[in-house]
């Protein structure tokens, strides 16, 4: 099992980094791109930010599977981590809990 959980030095670190990036992309999509589309009529913002967010969301899911197996997380913990990616600010709360638990 990894003993160093800082960003980019373990699978959990990579998961945390992608979780934070996914969280930022989600907030940009919700609070920047969507208003630009529906208020200003600029559809491209949703296209580009949506693509980046979609890529990060898939990567988040794949890394979640990896850390779920490697760290022997319960189904409940993995499910809550997945739900965190769907809720605005959820991945930031998850990262804080993971830092507290593993660092």
Long-range contacts (C-beta under 8 A, 24 or more apart in sequence): 1-70, 1-71, 2-70, 5-98, 5-102, 5-103, 6-103, 11-63, 11-66, 11-67, 11-70, 12-67, 12-70, 12-71, 12-98, 12-102, 14-63, 15-60, 15-63, 15-64, 15-66, 15-67, 16-95, 16-98, 16-99, 18-56, 18-59, 18-60, 18-63, 19-60, 19-84, 19-85, 19-91, 19-94, 19-95, 20-91, 20-92, 20-95, 21-56, 22-53, 22-56, 22-57, 22-59, 22-60, 22-85, 22-91, 23-85, 23-89, 23-90, 23-91, 23-92, 25-49, 25-52, 25-53, 25-56, 26-53, 26-57, 26-85, 26-88, 26-91, 27-88, 27-89, 28-53, 29-53, 30-88, 57-85, 60-85, 60-91, 61-85
